[in-house]
């Protein structure tokens, strides 16, 4: 796009042109509200893409994978991770997802993973329960999903620290909207190291007795359905990254929401059966993933705005989930609202494969923290604030509880 075209778009979309990156990181819901009211399809020059903030328009776009595709040359996730189920469309995307789908079904998660999630959560809590306080991100929320991913893939827990380092590099590279070359290079280096590590594990698993792990399941499927080693490695990257980032943020965001809504927290302590509602409203109210990017594969029009082929759109999941046309009083954290309409896990062909696992991890994590740590809440002396334009959560979450613990 040349300068004259960009200038013309800025004139046509003054609300979008005024948005800064800092605003999106600090107060995205205010930005999305302004855009939704005045320019529901808007051009944001800071990111050189169109933002869609209305619920109906986001849903329509995400469900139309002929016009709006995930596989495009300048896709950050494709650049960093290569081709996988979330960066290709059509038959390959379905083939990749179908190969993984069985182990992400609710019944399978209940039978094979929930007891391991509970065990890992309790072991982590054992490490800080007597202290009466802990920074939750570093000591619990970031560790639990890594341990779950290691269990899911059948990898040794001793590799947790290595995975943490890779994950941090992945996260930086995927959230690199300002195109920092050093951040990208660190992400690419981490991907290369991950491929070497996982290929060694694949070779080992090929010569081992089949088991219920995801890696073994992928390797021992019928030949005509089996993914290649390269396909397994590429898809493992997105499964692991999504499985770690979403759950870490979900745990932290849920505790933030509850601690800033003490009446809801009190009701939950009295009835842990409310946990599924708390998890679902957290995904709507303060979603871990704020947006989903798509490539415009053919000239089209959305809400009267021409979107030329080759453009990039950002479907603002967070904006859609605060659309007052769909959610009454959307800024309110309300676990009793109709929760079936949020798109915090996206929608359409690329609906999050791991959403049931994320829900289970979030539910079990909160249940163990609340059950074992009496009066567990955010430290009032160290308040937290969520941050991030692409992935959103408190950067740190200091928590306290009474000396009594189980």
Order of alpha helices (4+ residues) and beta strands (2+ residues): alpha-alpha-alpha-alpha-beta-beta-alpha-beta-alpha-alpha-alpha-alpha-beta-alpha-alpha-alpha-alpha-alpha-alpha-alpha-beta-beta-beta-beta-alpha-alpha-beta-beta-beta-beta
